[in-house]
Amino acid sequence: MELNQRQKEIIDLVKNNQPITSQEIADNLELSRAAIRNDLSVLSLLDILDAKPRVGYFYKGERPEPGSLDSLFNIKVKEIMSLPVNLVEDTSIYDAIVTMFLEDTGTVFVIDEYDELVGVISRKDLLKMAMGNRDLNEIPVSLAMTRVPKLITAIKDETLLMAARKIVDNKVDSLPVVEDEKVIGRISKTSISNALVDYATEIGSD
Amino acid sequence: MELNQRQKEIIDLVKNNQPITSQEIADNLELSRAAIRNDLSVLSLLDILDAKPRVGYFYKGERPEPGSLDSLFNIKVKEIMSLPVNLVEDTSIYDAIVTMFLEDTGTVFVIDEYDELVGVISRKDLLKMAMGNRDLNEIPVSLAMTRVPKLITAIKDETLLMAARKIVDNKVDSLPVVEDEKVIGRISKTSISNALVDYATEIGSD
């Protein structure tokens, strides 16, 4: 849907003066509040503006055209992340491997007693430990994991493209999605591949 | 670039009657050869038509608009595949794990004495074997691999989207790219993630 000239002016006004009331917007455009009511409704419906009662309008963002490359790149991490698999620090390597098979995941996250992220352990890390001829029941995951702050993390409001760049640039298979030091999700090369295929299916591409 | 009506008619004629000479195209459109010369040049320059001397015109295909979702989906497997890592059937599990670390790959392919693909072995398969408390030097990869014909494979002229669908639907990390029973490449969730990020960089998206 194409925005009209007045709607674009309103967006610019809100961007530069938020929060701004409908009266202030009307005054700025030298129009009545009634004249812009329809435009404000459209912009709110499109999720471009957000209205808070007795505060005013905020700018939420313009959405890229559906079915475009931008709208694929701008899918949010929270829309495609999967559930994280978390283990505590004293879990044995053996149990971590079993968990990885049971949960069919390539990466598990390690958390401390406050549920905060302390490390990440990958299939590759576990394979390395399994080669060591040691008793895997005796070694805790904390000995094999990559630790905070060396970890690369994602946040739920990042875009698919931003997360994909982190994954590619750092040559990792997945990132923990973190909020308030806690792991709330997992985004991986699998999530990215799934998102691409799902998106193509949704818009009917072959 | 938008094609004009006559250019579209020429494309249809060539598609349905290839090879077709410029004289035949002109006759069909009830025009002179001179009148369509310019259109034929444009279509050849755009790589939509191919001209073979003394044979006629062939249809090569229309390219999706650069920077579009379609042009991302239609990237060919051969443009993004990586080099395969191949082992012979009697390689030990131990050596396969070492190769996987040295080559930094998540999947290795197993070939026979004619260099033909016989199986695929993943990090997950190797981790399972490593858990078995057996001497990994004594077990050949052929005991742990997924065998032809159970394997899913790709071909070099498939699109990124077709390969991604196979990877996602079959829940595998990568596919061997096969030609004449031989492995000529590897396409994986990593290739797909890399292609997406590279494509975004190329067209200047953030």
Interface residues (C-beta under 8 A of the other chain):
Chain A: G67 S68 L69 D70 L72 F73 Y94 I97 M100 F101 R123 K124 L126 L127 K128 A130 M131 L136 L161 A164 R165 I167 V168 K189 T190 I192 S193 N194 L196 V197 A200 I203 S205 D206
Chain B: G67 S68 L69 D70 L72 F73 Y94 I97 M100 F101 G106 R123 K124 L126 L127 K128 A130 M131 L136 L161 A164 R165 I167 V168 K189 T190 I192 S193 N194 L196 V197 A200 I203 S205 D206
